[in-house]
Amino acid sequence: MAANAGLTGLSRKHGVKVGAGSMLSVEEVALAVGQKIGHSSIKSAARMNRAVVLFLAKVEQVNMLVETGITVDGQFVQVTPLTQPAARITLSNVPPFISDEFLVRELSRHGKVVSPIRKMLSVPGGGTA
């Protein structure tokens, strides 16, 4: 149980994914990340789905690595966060003649639409089904 003491309080926001699809070893990635943020800041490192996933002590360290990337054996390697920020948007009172495609096109002007539009059915009396 003592081995897990350093992992309490971590969430997906503390995680980064490095080298998706590459053959970098966990050790190579951990050493490169440790040189940037300090080796003691790496709380966990493992290979998952052909990438190396690391959990770091602070979310600020995650943001810094995502912005700067790392260098392994003289080659730049991109670092991506485990969580992708997204906002849920609810549209109400949209007339039926406005298509989903039109809404997606208009919403895409403000950012990437990450899920399909779902319709909520209205029930007489003001509730939803």
URURSUL-V534211 format. One record per helix or strand of 3 or more residues. SS is the DSSP state (~ for helix, > for strand). FROM is the first residue (numbers start at 1). TO is the last residue. Records with the same first field share a line. If there is no record, write none. Layout:
SS=FROM-TO ; FROM-TO
This chain:
~=2-7 ; 12-14 ; 26-37 ; 39-41 ; 59-68 ; 100-108
>=15-18 ; 42-48 ; 51-56 ; 70-72 ; 75-77 ; 79-81
